[in-house]
Amino acid sequence: SLHTPPSADNTVGVDGMSMNSTYSNGETQPNHNDSMTQEVTIQSSSPGAEVSGGGLFLNLVPKEGGNQYSGSNFIGYTNHSFQASNLTDELKAKGLTSGDAVEYIYDVNASLGGPIKQDKLWFFGSYRNVGNANIVANSFYPDGSPALYDQDVQNYTVRLTWQVQPRLKMTTYIDRVFKHVAHAFSTGEEVTLASKLWPTPLYYTGQVKLSSTVNERLLIEGGFGA
């Protein structure tokens, strides 16, 4: 759409604080852990002064644990059996022998939260492993099997919440991400040139935040995010 802003103009926040990546001027956003989020709010216009871009403001409201142990699990999987082929005779006549397709997509997500000290200190932890392999059109390995663009991402997330005083709360979290790309190439590229493992860079989001309900009309918040 002509009215869609560039991705770099979108702001992604965790608990109200911006967590935008600096990679490619913010064009690429971090891979967050779905299980660490209990709610997502989206603001499409008239954002507040804390938002520098003109695009969407997405705020991930995190889970914090509590006085009872609780957790959740999610497993999702699909493969090419659920996908139709659009390789027509016309495309074959132009030299296309295989089209782009999904080899597999999976997502495994687990979380657990609970008390370290009742009414005072809580923890929340989560693990996510999500990956996919795409079949690249007109590209094949030496044995004739379709060449893949495959990658996976793992999130290890820990969050602590400390009720310092009845009107003062402190939270901190770290979401460490490991991303691996086994093969990355475009249609027609020599497969052996792309068949190399990309090691993961230093990749994380983190935050420390204080919030104080001074009285019924005044809330003060401050923190640091990276």
Contacts in CASP RR format, 6 or more apart in sequence:
PFRMAT RR
TARGET T0000
AUTHOR 0000-0000-0000
METHOD contacts of the structure
MODEL  1
SLHTPPSADNTVGVDGMSMNSTYSNGETQPNHNDSMTQEVTIQSSSPGAE
VSGGGLFLNLVPKEGGNQYSGSNFIGYTNHSFQASNLTDELKAKGLTSGD
AVEYIYDVNASLGGPIKQDKLWFFGSYRNVGNANIVANSFYPDGSPALYD
QDVQNYTVRLTWQVQPRLKMTTYIDRVFKHVAHAFSTGEEVTLASKLWPT
PLYYTGQVKLSSTVNERLLIEGGFGA
5 54 0 8 1.000
5 55 0 8 1.000
5 56 0 8 1.000
6 27 0 8 1.000
7 26 0 8 1.000
7 27 0 8 1.000
7 28 0 8 1.000
7 29 0 8 1.000
8 24 0 8 1.000
8 25 0 8 1.000
8 26 0 8 1.000
8 27 0 8 1.000
9 53 0 8 1.000
9 54 0 8 1.000
9 55 0 8 1.000
10 29 0 8 1.000
10 53 0 8 1.000
10 55 0 8 1.000
10 56 0 8 1.000
10 57 0 8 1.000
10 58 0 8 1.000
11 18 0 8 1.000
11 20 0 8 1.000
11 47 0 8 1.000
11 51 0 8 1.000
11 52 0 8 1.000
11 53 0 8 1.000
11 55 0 8 1.000
11 56 0 8 1.000
11 57 0 8 1.000
11 58 0 8 1.000
12 18 0 8 1.000
12 19 0 8 1.000
12 20 0 8 1.000
12 29 0 8 1.000
12 30 0 8 1.000
12 32 0 8 1.000
12 58 0 8 1.000
12 60 0 8 1.000
13 19 0 8 1.000
13 20 0 8 1.000
13 57 0 8 1.000
13 58 0 8 1.000
13 59 0 8 1.000
13 60 0 8 1.000
14 32 0 8 1.000
14 59 0 8 1.000
14 60 0 8 1.000
14 62 0 8 1.000
14 173 0 8 1.000
14 205 0 8 1.000
14 206 0 8 1.000
14 207 0 8 1.000
15 59 0 8 1.000
15 60 0 8 1.000
15 61 0 8 1.000
15 62 0 8 1.000
15 171 0 8 1.000
15 207 0 8 1.000
15 209 0 8 1.000
16 50 0 8 1.000
16 59 0 8 1.000
17 207 0 8 1.000
17 209 0 8 1.000
17 223 0 8 1.000
17 225 0 8 1.000
18 50 0 8 1.000
18 51 0 8 1.000
19 30 0 8 1.000
19 32 0 8 1.000
19 205 0 8 1.000
19 206 0 8 1.000
19 207 0 8 1.000
19 225 0 8 1.000
20 26 0 8 1.000
20 29 0 8 1.000
21 28 0 8 1.000
21 29 0 8 1.000
21 30 0 8 1.000
30 175 0 8 1.000
30 177 0 8 1.000
30 203 0 8 1.000
30 205 0 8 1.000
31 130 0 8 1.000
31 153 0 8 1.000
31 155 0 8 1.000
31 177 0 8 1.000
31 179 0 8 1.000
32 60 0 8 1.000
32 155 0 8 1.000
32 175 0 8 1.000
32 205 0 8 1.000
33 109 0 8 1.000
33 126 0 8 1.000
33 128 0 8 1.000
33 155 0 8 1.000
33 157 0 8 1.000
33 175 0 8 1.000
34 74 0 8 1.000
34 109 0 8 1.000
34 128 0 8 1.000
35 63 0 8 1.000
35 72 0 8 1.000
35 74 0 8 1.000
35 109 0 8 1.000
35 110 0 8 1.000
35 111 0 8 1.000
35 126 0 8 1.000
35 127 0 8 1.000
35 128 0 8 1.000
35 157 0 8 1.000
36 60 0 8 1.000
36 62 0 8 1.000
36 63 0 8 1.000
36 111 0 8 1.000
36 124 0 8 1.000
36 125 0 8 1.000
36 126 0 8 1.000
36 155 0 8 1.000
36 157 0 8 1.000
36 159 0 8 1.000
36 173 0 8 1.000
36 175 0 8 1.000
37 60 0 8 1.000
37 61 0 8 1.000
37 62 0 8 1.000
37 63 0 8 1.000
38 61 0 8 1.000
38 62 0 8 1.000
38 63 0 8 1.000
39 60 0 8 1.000
39 61 0 8 1.000
40 58 0 8 1.000
40 59 0 8 1.000
40 60 0 8 1.000
40 61 0 8 1.000
41 58 0 8 1.000
41 59 0 8 1.000
41 61 0 8 1.000
42 56 0 8 1.000
42 57 0 8 1.000
42 58 0 8 1.000
42 59 0 8 1.000
43 51 0 8 1.000
43 56 0 8 1.000
43 57 0 8 1.000
43 58 0 8 1.000
43 59 0 8 1.000
44 55 0 8 1.000
44 56 0 8 1.000
47 53 0 8 1.000
47 54 0 8 1.000
47 55 0 8 1.000
47 57 0 8 1.000
48 57 0 8 1.000
51 57 0 8 1.000
62 124 0 8 1.000
62 159 0 8 1.000
62 171 0 8 1.000
62 173 0 8 1.000
63 111 0 8 1.000
63 113 0 8 1.000
63 124 0 8 1.000
63 159 0 8 1.000
64 122 0 8 1.000
64 124 0 8 1.000
64 159 0 8 1.000
64 161 0 8 1.000
64 171 0 8 1.000
65 113 0 8 1.000
65 114 0 8 1.000
65 115 0 8 1.000
65 122 0 8 1.000
65 123 0 8 1.000
65 124 0 8 1.000
65 159 0 8 1.000
65 161 0 8 1.000
66 113 0 8 1.000
66 114 0 8 1.000
66 115 0 8 1.000
66 122 0 8 1.000
66 161 0 8 1.000
67 114 0 8 1.000
67 115 0 8 1.000
67 118 0 8 1.000
67 119 0 8 1.000
67 122 0 8 1.000
68 114 0 8 1.000
68 115 0 8 1.000
69 112 0 8 1.000
69 113 0 8 1.000
69 114 0 8 1.000
69 115 0 8 1.000
70 112 0 8 1.000
70 113 0 8 1.000
70 114 0 8 1.000
71 110 0 8 1.000
71 111 0 8 1.000
71 112 0 8 1.000
71 113 0 8 1.000
72 109 0 8 1.000
72 110 0 8 1.000
72 111 0 8 1.000
73 109 0 8 1.000
73 110 0 8 1.000
73 111 0 8 1.000
74 107 0 8 1.000
74 108 0 8 1.000
74 109 0 8 1.000
74 110 0 8 1.000
75 106 0 8 1.000
75 107 0 8 1.000
75 108 0 8 1.000
75 109 0 8 1.000
76 106 0 8 1.000
76 107 0 8 1.000
76 108 0 8 1.000
77 104 0 8 1.000
77 105 0 8 1.000
77 106 0 8 1.000
77 107 0 8 1.000
78 102 0 8 1.000
78 104 0 8 1.000
78 105 0 8 1.000
78 106 0 8 1.000
79 102 0 8 1.000
79 103 0 8 1.000
79 104 0 8 1.000
79 105 0 8 1.000
80 101 0 8 1.000
80 102 0 8 1.000
80 103 0 8 1.000
80 104 0 8 1.000
80 135 0 8 1.000
82 102 0 8 1.000
83 101 0 8 1.000
83 102 0 8 1.000
85 99 0 8 1.000
85 101 0 8 1.000
86 99 0 8 1.000
87 96 0 8 1.000
87 98 0 8 1.000
87 99 0 8 1.000
91 99 0 8 1.000
95 138 0 8 1.000
96 137 0 8 1.000
96 138 0 8 1.000
97 138 0 8 1.000
98 135 0 8 1.000
98 137 0 8 1.000
98 138 0 8 1.000
98 139 0 8 1.000
98 140 0 8 1.000
98 146 0 8 1.000
99 135 0 8 1.000
99 137 0 8 1.000
99 138 0 8 1.000
100 134 0 8 1.000
100 135 0 8 1.000
100 136 0 8 1.000
100 137 0 8 1.000
100 187 0 8 1.000
101 134 0 8 1.000
101 135 0 8 1.000
101 146 0 8 1.000
102 132 0 8 1.000
102 133 0 8 1.000
102 134 0 8 1.000
102 135 0 8 1.000
103 132 0 8 1.000
103 133 0 8 1.000
103 134 0 8 1.000
103 135 0 8 1.000
103 146 0 8 1.000
103 148 0 8 1.000
103 150 0 8 1.000
104 132 0 8 1.000
104 133 0 8 1.000
105 131 0 8 1.000
105 132 0 8 1.000
106 129 0 8 1.000
106 130 0 8 1.000
106 131 0 8 1.000
106 132 0 8 1.000
107 128 0 8 1.000
107 129 0 8 1.000
107 130 0 8 1.000
107 131 0 8 1.000
108 128 0 8 1.000
108 129 0 8 1.000
108 130 0 8 1.000
109 126 0 8 1.000
109 127 0 8 1.000
109 128 0 8 1.000
109 129 0 8 1.000
109 130 0 8 1.000
110 126 0 8 1.000
110 127 0 8 1.000
110 128 0 8 1.000
111 124 0 8 1.000
111 125 0 8 1.000
111 126 0 8 1.000
111 127 0 8 1.000
112 124 0 8 1.000
112 125 0 8 1.000
112 126 0 8 1.000
113 122 0 8 1.000
113 123 0 8 1.000
113 124 0 8 1.000
113 125 0 8 1.000
114 122 0 8 1.000
114 123 0 8 1.000
114 124 0 8 1.000
115 121 0 8 1.000
115 122 0 8 1.000
115 123 0 8 1.000
116 122 0 8 1.000
116 123 0 8 1.000
116 160 0 8 1.000
119 163 0 8 1.000
120 162 0 8 1.000
120 163 0 8 1.000
121 160 0 8 1.000
121 161 0 8 1.000
121 162 0 8 1.000
121 163 0 8 1.000
122 160 0 8 1.000
122 161 0 8 1.000
123 158 0 8 1.000
123 159 0 8 1.000
123 160 0 8 1.000
123 161 0 8 1.000
124 157 0 8 1.000
124 158 0 8 1.000
124 159 0 8 1.000
124 160 0 8 1.000
124 161 0 8 1.000
124 173 0 8 1.000
125 157 0 8 1.000
125 158 0 8 1.000
125 159 0 8 1.000
126 155 0 8 1.000
126 156 0 8 1.000
126 157 0 8 1.000
127 154 0 8 1.000
127 155 0 8 1.000
127 156 0 8 1.000
127 157 0 8 1.000
128 153 0 8 1.000
128 154 0 8 1.000
128 155 0 8 1.000
128 157 0 8 1.000
129 152 0 8 1.000
129 153 0 8 1.000
129 154 0 8 1.000
129 155 0 8 1.000
130 152 0 8 1.000
130 153 0 8 1.000
131 150 0 8 1.000
131 151 0 8 1.000
131 152 0 8 1.000
131 153 0 8 1.000
132 150 0 8 1.000
132 151 0 8 1.000
132 152 0 8 1.000
133 148 0 8 1.000
133 149 0 8 1.000
133 150 0 8 1.000
133 151 0 8 1.000
134 148 0 8 1.000
134 149 0 8 1.000
134 150 0 8 1.000
135 146 0 8 1.000
135 147 0 8 1.000
135 148 0 8 1.000
136 146 0 8 1.000
136 147 0 8 1.000
136 148 0 8 1.000
136 149 0 8 1.000
136 185 0 8 1.000
136 186 0 8 1.000
136 187 0 8 1.000
136 188 0 8 1.000
137 187 0 8 1.000
138 187 0 8 1.000
138 188 0 8 1.000
139 146 0 8 1.000
139 147 0 8 1.000
139 185 0 8 1.000
139 187 0 8 1.000
139 188 0 8 1.000
139 189 0 8 1.000
139 191 0 8 1.000
140 146 0 8 1.000
140 147 0 8 1.000
140 191 0 8 1.000
141 147 0 8 1.000
141 191 0 8 1.000
142 191 0 8 1.000
147 183 0 8 1.000
147 185 0 8 1.000
147 191 0 8 1.000
147 194 0 8 1.000
148 182 0 8 1.000
148 183 0 8 1.000
149 183 0 8 1.000
149 184 0 8 1.000
149 185 0 8 1.000
150 181 0 8 1.000
150 182 0 8 1.000
150 183 0 8 1.000
151 179 0 8 1.000
151 180 0 8 1.000
151 181 0 8 1.000
151 182 0 8 1.000
151 184 0 8 1.000
152 179 0 8 1.000
152 180 0 8 1.000
153 177 0 8 1.000
153 178 0 8 1.000
153 179 0 8 1.000
153 180 0 8 1.000
154 177 0 8 1.000
154 178 0 8 1.000
154 179 0 8 1.000
155 175 0 8 1.000
155 176 0 8 1.000
155 177 0 8 1.000
156 175 0 8 1.000
156 176 0 8 1.000
156 177 0 8 1.000
156 178 0 8 1.000
157 173 0 8 1.000
157 174 0 8 1.000
157 175 0 8 1.000
157 176 0 8 1.000
158 173 0 8 1.000
158 174 0 8 1.000
159 171 0 8 1.000
159 172 0 8 1.000
159 173 0 8 1.000
160 171 0 8 1.000
160 172 0 8 1.000
160 173 0 8 1.000
161 169 0 8 1.000
161 170 0 8 1.000
161 171 0 8 1.000
162 169 0 8 1.000
162 170 0 8 1.000
162 171 0 8 1.000
163 169 0 8 1.000
164 170 0 8 1.000
167 212 0 8 1.000
167 213 0 8 1.000
167 214 0 8 1.000
168 210 0 8 1.000
168 211 0 8 1.000
168 212 0 8 1.000
169 210 0 8 1.000
169 211 0 8 1.000
169 212 0 8 1.000
170 208 0 8 1.000
170 209 0 8 1.000
170 210 0 8 1.000
171 207 0 8 1.000
171 208 0 8 1.000
171 209 0 8 1.000
171 211 0 8 1.000
172 206 0 8 1.000
172 207 0 8 1.000
172 208 0 8 1.000
172 209 0 8 1.000
173 206 0 8 1.000
173 207 0 8 1.000
174 204 0 8 1.000
174 205 0 8 1.000
174 206 0 8 1.000
175 204 0 8 1.000
175 205 0 8 1.000
175 206 0 8 1.000
176 203 0 8 1.000
176 204 0 8 1.000
177 200 0 8 1.000
177 203 0 8 1.000
177 204 0 8 1.000
177 205 0 8 1.000
178 200 0 8 1.000
178 203 0 8 1.000
179 200 0 8 1.000
179 201 0 8 1.000
179 203 0 8 1.000
180 197 0 8 1.000
180 198 0 8 1.000
180 199 0 8 1.000
180 200 0 8 1.000
181 197 0 8 1.000
181 198 0 8 1.000
182 195 0 8 1.000
182 197 0 8 1.000
182 198 0 8 1.000
183 191 0 8 1.000
183 194 0 8 1.000
183 195 0 8 1.000
183 196 0 8 1.000
184 194 0 8 1.000
184 198 0 8 1.000
185 191 0 8 1.000
185 193 0 8 1.000
185 194 0 8 1.000
204 226 0 8 1.000
205 225 0 8 1.000
205 226 0 8 1.000
206 225 0 8 1.000
206 226 0 8 1.000
207 223 0 8 1.000
207 224 0 8 1.000
207 225 0 8 1.000
207 226 0 8 1.000
208 223 0 8 1.000
208 224 0 8 1.000
208 225 0 8 1.000
209 221 0 8 1.000
209 222 0 8 1.000
209 223 0 8 1.000
209 224 0 8 1.000
210 221 0 8 1.000
210 222 0 8 1.000
210 223 0 8 1.000
211 219 0 8 1.000
211 220 0 8 1.000
211 221 0 8 1.000
211 222 0 8 1.000
212 219 0 8 1.000
212 220 0 8 1.000
212 221 0 8 1.000
213 219 0 8 1.000
214 220 0 8 1.000
END
